[in-house]
Amino acid sequence: MIEAVSLTKRFDDIVALDHVDASIREGQVFGLIGTNGAGKSTFLRCLSGIYKPDEGQIMIDGSEVYEHTALKSRFFFISDEQYFFPGATPLDMASSYGTYYRYFDRERFRKLLKEFGLEERRKISTFSKGMKKQLSVILALSAYTDYIFCDETFDGLDPVMRQAVKSLFAHDMDERGLTPVIASHNLRELEDMCDHVGLLHKGGILLSRDLDDLKLGIHKIQCVFASEREPEQLEGLDIIKCERRGRLRTIIVRGDEDSVRAVMEREDMVFYELIPLSLEEIFITETEVAGYDVKKIILGE
């Protein structure tokens, strides 16, 4: 289990992480969302033991990560700014990582290289950005670590490669309990693979919730009333937000689905339907309630 307790990191007068608390359970995909400058990379670098926290702690299974060499062999960090030895080939990098990660599987490494269409003896400096990202993922999966930390790993991959990487992560989670921690600025990218999502903004976590809890506890209703009636007059609905376009009402409510349907069924309606919310819509709704304009935070508007 990963746990951050009041984690704080400063760079001169800039507070990159401001007393962040977070828990990441084993065997789940944790998505860390935020725009550039939100603190995602700093969080992962503290988690990887690259940066030493100025205050607080970040731990794996109760042990602090910084300067803990044995603990660092349990995770693989895929940085957004990837580094490879000058003039190195994929085989050179595999040889290097194989001296540190004792379970590094060279056979799997070469098999994945072939499946991804990467040449094992070609100089990495001639690879495209997407090819370098693919190589980093292959190295990470071949290291057979308990955790993989990904900083914008899907940025630069084409849709086919993104799906392939997601499938490989899912396979290793099922087979050996891999725990990926994925930082991204793109909510849509993580929606179909994360179990838990944290929204990071200006060094602090605004919201950290299990996706199932988020999706089950909030609903969007589109409806047309048979007579002039305001949604606020409906008894039994915990209404968060309501919009009107002509006679069509769009209502966002909290509560379990059965209770929401029971309220709507007893009303005089031309029609109504419950529509699933996207993860983006859920975050926008939740953070607007908390007083934040999340559209600017996660959509860059």
C-alpha positions in Angstrom: 0.0 0.0 0.0 1.2 3.5 -0.8 0.4 6.3 1.6 1.2 10.0 1.5 0.8 11.9 4.8 0.8 15.7 4.7 3.3 15.4 1.8 4.9 18.8 1.0 7.5 19.8 -1.6 8.8 23.2 -2.3 11.1 24.7 -4.9 12.3 28.0 -3.6 9.1 30.0 -3.1 7.0 27.6 -5.2 4.9 25.1 -3.3 4.6 22.1 -5.7 2.9 19.8 -3.2 1.0 21.3 -0.3 0.2 18.8 2.5 -1.1 16.1 0.2 -2.8 13.1 1.8 -3.5 10.0 -0.4 -3.8 6.3 0.0 -3.3 3.8 -2.9 -4.3 0.2 -2.4 -2.6 -2.7 -4.0 -4.1 -4.2 -7.1 -6.0 -1.1 -8.2 -5.3 1.5 -10.9 -4.9 4.9 -9.3 -5.3 7.9 -11.7 -3.9 11.2 -10.7 -5.5 14.0 -12.8 -4.4 17.6 -13.2 -3.2 20.2 -15.6 0.5 21.0 -16.2 1.9 22.5 -13.1 -0.6 20.9 -10.8 2.0 18.8 -9.0 1.5 15.4 -10.7 5.2 14.9 -11.7 6.4 16.1 -8.4 4.2 13.7 -6.6 5.5 10.8 -8.7 9.1 11.9 -8.2 8.6 12.0 -4.4 6.9 8.5 -4.7 9.9 7.3 -6.7 12.4 8.6 -4.1 13.9 11.1 -6.6 12.8 14.1 -4.5 13.0 14.3 -0.7 9.8 15.7 0.9 10.3 19.0 2.7 7.5 18.0 5.1 5.3 14.9 5.7 6.0 11.4 4.4 5.4 9.2 1.4 5.6 5.4 2.1 5.2 2.0 0.5 4.0 -0.6 3.0 5.0 1.6 5.9 8.5 2.4 4.8 9.7 5.8 3.6 10.8 5.6 0.0 13.6 8.2 -0.1 17.1 6.6 0.0 15.5 3.2 0.5 17.4 1.2 -2.2 15.6 -2.1 -1.6 12.2 -0.5 -1.7 13.0 1.1 -5.0 13.5 -2.3 -6.7 9.8 -2.9 -6.2 8.7 -0.1 -8.6 9.4 1.2 -12.1 9.0 4.9 -12.8 8.2 5.9 -16.4 9.1 9.6 -16.5 7.5 12.0 -18.9 11.1 13.1 -19.7 12.5 9.7 -20.5 16.3 9.1 -20.2 18.3 6.5 -22.2 22.0 6.1 -22.2 23.7 7.9 -25.2 24.0 5.6 -28.1 22.1 2.8 -26.4 19.9 0.2 -28.0 16.9 -1.5 -26.5 19.1 -4.5 -25.7 21.6 -2.2 -23.9 18.8 -0.8 -21.7 17.5 -4.2 -20.9 20.9 -5.4 -19.9 21.3 -2.3 -17.6 17.9 -2.7 -15.9 18.5 -6.5 -15.6 21.4 -5.9 -13.2 19.1 -4.0 -10.8 15.7 -5.7 -11.2 16.3 -9.3 -10.2 13.1 -10.6 -11.8 13.7 -8.8 -15.1 12.5 -11.2 -17.9 14.6 -10.8 -21.0 12.5 -13.3 -22.9 9.4 -11.3 -22.3 11.3 -8.1 -23.2 12.3 -9.4 -26.6 8.8 -10.9 -27.2 7.2 -7.5 -26.5 9.7 -5.7 -28.6 8.8 -7.9 -31.5 5.0 -7.5 -30.9 5.4 -3.7 -30.8 7.6 -3.7 -33.9 10.7 -2.2 -32.3 14.2 -3.2 -33.4 16.3 -4.5 -30.5 19.6 -3.3 -32.0 18.5 0.1 -33.3 19.8 3.1 -31.5 17.1 4.6 -29.3 18.1 8.1 -30.3 16.5 7.4 -33.7 13.2 6.4 -32.2 10.1 8.7 -32.3 8.6 10.0 -29.1 5.9 7.3 -29.3 8.4 4.6 -29.9 10.4 5.7 -26.8 7.2 5.6 -24.7 6.5 2.1 -26.0 10.1 1.0 -25.1 9.7 2.4 -21.6 6.5 0.5 -21.0 8.1 -2.7 -22.3 11.0 -2.2 -19.9 8.7 -1.6 -17.0 6.5 -4.6 -17.7 9.6 -6.8 -18.2 11.0 -5.7 -14.8 8.1 -7.5 -13.0 7.8 -4.9 -10.2 4.9 -4.6 -7.8 4.2 -1.0 -8.9 4.6 1.0 -12.1 4.5 4.8 -11.9 3.5 6.5 -15.2 3.9 10.2 -15.9 1.8 11.1 -19.0 2.8 7.6 -20.4 -0.1 7.6 -22.9 0.7 11.0 -24.3 2.4 10.4 -27.7 1.0 6.9 -28.2 -1.5 6.3 -31.1 -4.9 4.9 -30.2 -3.9 1.3 -31.1 -0.8 1.5 -28.9 -2.7 3.0 -26.0 -5.2 0.2 -26.1 -2.3 -2.4 -26.3 -0.6 -0.9 -23.2 -3.9 -0.8 -21.3 -4.4 -4.5 -22.1 -0.9 -5.4 -20.9 -1.5 -3.5 -17.6 -4.8 -5.3 -17.1 -3.1 -8.7 -17.8 -0.4 -8.1 -15.2 -2.9 -6.9 -12.7 -4.9 -10.1 -13.0 -1.9 -12.4 -13.2 0.4 -10.9 -10.5 -1.4 -8.1 -8.8 0.5 -5.2 -10.5 -0.5 -1.7 -9.2 -0.2 1.1 -11.8 -0.2 4.7 -10.7 -0.9 6.9 -13.7 -0.6 10.7 -13.8 -2.4 12.4 -16.7 -4.0 15.7 -17.7 -6.7 13.7 -19.7 -9.7 12.4 -17.8 -11.1 10.7 -20.8 -7.9 8.7 -21.2 -8.2 7.1 -17.8 -11.9 6.7 -17.4 -12.0 3.1 -18.7 -9.1 1.8 -16.7 -8.9 3.5 -13.3 -10.4 2.2 -10.0 -9.7 5.3 -8.1 -9.1 8.9 -9.2 -7.5 11.9 -7.5 -7.8 15.4 -8.8 -4.7 17.5 -8.1 -4.7 21.3 -8.4 -2.1 23.8 -7.2 -0.3 21.2 -5.2 -3.3 19.9 -3.3 -5.9 17.1 -3.9 -9.3 18.5 -4.4 -11.1 15.2 -4.7 -10.0 11.6 -4.3 -12.7 8.9 -4.7 -13.4 5.4 -5.9 -14.9 5.5 -9.4 -17.7 3.1 -8.5 -18.7 5.3 -5.6 -18.7 8.3 -7.8 -20.7 6.7 -10.6 -23.3 5.0 -8.3 -24.0 8.1 -6.2 -24.7 10.7 -8.8 -27.1 10.6 -11.8 -28.2 12.8 -14.7 -31.9 13.0 -15.5 -33.3 14.4 -18.8 -37.1 15.0 -18.6 -40.1 16.9 -19.8 -42.9 17.7 -17.4 -46.5 17.3 -18.5 -47.3 20.6 -16.8 -45.4 23.7 -15.7 -43.4 22.5 -12.7 -40.0 23.3 -11.3 -37.6 20.4 -10.5 -37.0 22.0 -7.1 -40.6 21.2 -6.3 -39.9 17.4 -6.6 -39.9 15.8 -3.1 -37.2 13.2 -2.4 -34.6 14.4 -4.9 -31.2 15.8 -3.7 -30.7 18.1 -6.7 -27.1 19.4 -7.3 -27.7 21.2 -10.6 -30.5 21.9 -13.0 -30.5 23.3 -16.6 -33.4 24.1 -18.9 -33.6 24.2 -22.7 -37.1 24.9 -23.8 -39.2 22.3 -22.0 -36.3 19.9 -21.6 -34.8 19.8 -18.2 -31.4 18.3 -17.3 -31.1 17.5 -13.6 -28.0 16.3 -11.7 -29.0 14.5 -8.5 -27.4 12.5 -5.7 -28.8 9.3 -4.4 -29.2 5.6 -5.4 -30.8 4.8 -8.7 -33.9 3.0 -7.4 -34.8 6.0 -5.1 -34.3 8.5 -8.0 -36.5 6.4 -10.3 -39.2 6.0 -7.7 -39.5 9.8 -7.4 -39.7 10.3 -11.2 -42.2 7.5 -11.7 -44.8 9.1 -9.5 -44.5 12.5 -11.3 -46.6 13.5 -14.3 -44.0 13.3 -17.1 -44.1 13.4 -20.9 -40.9 11.4 -20.6 -37.8 10.9 -18.5 -34.5 9.0 -18.7 -31.5 8.4 -16.5 -28.3 8.9 -18.5 -24.8 7.8 -17.2 -22.4 10.6 -16.5 -18.9 10.6 -17.9 -16.1 10.8 -15.4 -15.4 14.3 -16.6 -19.0 15.3 -15.9 -18.9 13.8 -12.4 -15.7 15.7 -11.6 -17.1 18.9 -13.0 -20.2 18.6 -10.9 -18.4 17.5 -7.6 -15.8 20.3 -7.8 -18.3 23.0 -8.8 -20.2 22.1 -5.6 -16.9 22.6 -3.7 -16.5 26.0 -5.3 -13.9 25.2 -8.0 -14.3 25.9 -11.7 -13.0 22.4 -12.7 -13.6 23.1 -16.4 -10.5 25.4 -16.2 -8.6 22.9 -14.1 -9.1 19.7 -16.1 -10.0 21.0 -19.5 -7.6 23.9 -19.7 -10.4 26.4 -20.7 
